[in-house]
């Protein structure tokens, strides 16, 4: 075998030929150009678009986690919870990280109580870095979602409001949005106090959503403060239940009830029916949201007659026992109008005018005084003025200046037509009689500085005249009065009925639509509470305040005074006998 041949590489024509200069320059130029492109790209990224790329990096890996503040509680006067916050995790996703073919998607949709198509639609949102799947789920659901182990699905801690009193205190307490901002009631009125201030924490996360490290200084949340109301949750619940029963029995459109502490002016209860469940969004209707006791007005009817009688006593025109000729026909003509009573009363004393609720008698009293005097008293007791309560939607009602009154308005104003008030205004007005001639402010927020002896108000009537009117109010609830059904076992009561016709759409008064009202106080000698009741459009055959609203007053008074620990001022047994005799005398109509 022949050995390998000796190859002379130096003799290769490729190695011995000279390389053109332009070729080496081209190579060097291409390399330089490549470096220039890289340098330009680096400058573009590091200098000109630095903010953009940093933001994109932060979007993917840096997160600012909100540290939510716990919203303050709403408490009643005894510390019972009316509203509180509970942990309710929210489920969110990073769409670009989600594995769309995971077999767990059907389970996730079922846990979130959503159609699978809706879940997938959310994941197709334009923002590929964040989307809410379901806000505020319960903790067991959140744990089951986490157990699925789905990539790109995360949870964040949020709080949801709960309302232990439900429908009974809905109009009073109100509710919040899903972002925990107050929208109605006390939740809205005291939102700044309740809300607190959220904190924040900036972190770096990896692709799996795990926190790698914290960045910067953590800002701790400032927790919301509690709000304590003057409301007694037990009184509130009972008043609401009794009102609900009355509205349903009378087949009425709606109703409201207000309970005030006659000595301090504190609101013990304020309820409306129909109501709603605060933490169920789907059952809220626009009409049902209104706190009618504060936001709706009506013509008060005969409930203002005691004020006219009190003014006549104050001016020295009459005494409670002064007899007045009324009408043998039950009617009186004034200009082109006819004023009528339900019965013909030839002669009545001033006390009996209030007891029998005589329109003619009270009109004759009013005509003995200037219209300006009547307007001034109405204005002083709060009619036509917004109650000083920190509550959204509080209305002032309507009381026209007396100079614009026509002669007939001077008369109709005396028995409650031509002006409008809210039920809260009417209840506050009766503090004049309960507080021996002083009008006192009403409060909704509990204060630790309330004087044990009550508050001092603005004196409008002499104490003797206020007490005299209280006895007239007691006559209204006694035999011969218009509201015997207002009597409460064990307690003396006094009050006034009101039955006002409603205006139709054409501006005339209806013969079919009425508001039945009763407002009163108890016990009579030393009043502790004031209760006002309004039933709108009763449709079960009865329309008078003494038949429709007075029984609600009776039961509410009895239960409230019992809860307050007020000792009865009447012997229960004689009271029952008296009621039985009155029922027999009226053939069972009570």
Secondary structure, DSSP 4 states (H G I P E B T S, - for coil): -PPPPPP-GGG-HHHHSPPPHHHHHHHHHHHHHHHHHHHHHHHIIIIITHHHHHHHHHHHHEEEEEEPPPPPPEE-TTS-EEEEEEE--EEEE-GGG--TT-TTHHHHHHHTT--HHHHHHHHTSS-SS-EEEESS--HHHHHHHHHH--TTEEEE--EEEE-TTGGGGHHHH--B-TTS-B-SHHHHHTHHHHH-B-EEEEEEE-TTS-EEEEEEEEE--BPPPPEEBS--HHHHHHHHHHHHHHHHHTT-SEEEEEEEETTT-BEEEEEEES---TT-GGG--TTTTS-HHHH--B--GGGGHHHHHHHHHHTTS--TT-EEE--SSSEEEETTEEEE-SS--SEEEHHHHHHHT-HHHHHHHHHTS-HHHHHHHHHHTTTTS----S-TT----B---GGG--HHHHHHGGGT-S-BB-HHHHHHHTHHHHTTTEE---BSB--TT--TT----EE-S-HHHHHHHHHHHHHHTSTTSS-GGG-BTTB-EEEEEEEEEEE-TTSSEEEEEEEEEEEEEESSTT--EEEEEEEES--SS---HHHHTHHHHHHHHHHHHHHTTPPPSS-HHHHHHHHHHHHHHTTT--
